[in-house]
Amino acid sequence: MSAWNDAPLLEKAETLQRLGGDQGLLLELYRAFAEDAPIKFAILRKAMDDGDSATATRRFHAFKGACAAIGALRCKELALTLE
């Protein structure tokens, strides 16, 4: 993708296909993402506030992977840009 805002918000069909059609697993991934996101953002925010670019870069990288796992391509592209 050329820019984060060109990416689809969520690629549910492709993600579901990658998971072998397992809707339960997809919902579990969505749930885990939603539960972990506030914690990960707090750690990221602290790293940025502290000027800890190494930790911030690692956190953006991890967030990018989590976004890709659930098919949140726009979030993935944004994390890549910020990484």
PEZIMO-V574039 format. One record per residue. N is the residue number from 1. SS is DSSP state (h for helix, s for strand, l for the rest). Layout:
N;SS  N;SS
//
This chain:
1;l  2;l  3;l  4;h  5;h  6;h  7;l  8;l  9;l  10;l  11;l  12;h  13;h  14;h  15;h  16;h  17;h  18;h  19;l  20;l  21;l  22;l  23;h  24;h  25;h  26;h  27;h  28;h  29;h  30;h  31;h  32;h  33;h  34;h  35;h  36;h  37;h  38;h  39;h  40;h  41;h  42;h  43;h  44;h  45;h  46;h  47;h  48;h  49;h  50;l  51;l  52;l  53;h  54;h  55;h  56;h  57;h  58;h  59;h  60;h  61;h  62;h  63;h  64;h  65;h  66;h  67;h  68;h  69;h  70;h  71;l  72;l  73;h  74;h  75;h  76;h  77;h  78;h  79;h  80;h  81;h  82;h  83;l
//
